[in-house]
Amino acid sequence: MLRRRFFGRSKFLKKMNTLMEVYSTSQNAEMTYRELEKLEPLIKKEGEYYFYELNRAALLYDMKRYREAADILLEIPLFNPEFDAKCAQMKTKVMEAM
């Protein structure tokens, strides 16, 4: 119920979650990245921006653009423990790939 209320208020998160669900089946990182960039103007909160950046870095990683992904990840500040753990996992994957 809490999740529904949270996502119900954010047009950005609704669209981004739908986009990432489509990506999970299509695996077309380039198209998904372009579509994700179009969602940036919908961002209204700091947390949404950090989530956007994390997904951007993950897509860049999938496109084997590791340096760009690493640069984005280094710019994301600490936000909350759960989100920080996701960032740390992504940072480890990128660093191992480099």
Buried (B, 14 or more C-beta within 10 A) or exposed (E): EEEEEEBEEBBBBEBBBEBBEEBEEEEEBEBBBEBBEEBEEBBEEEBBBBBBBBBBBBBBBBBEBBEBBBEBBEEBEEBEEEBBEBBEEBBEBBEEEE
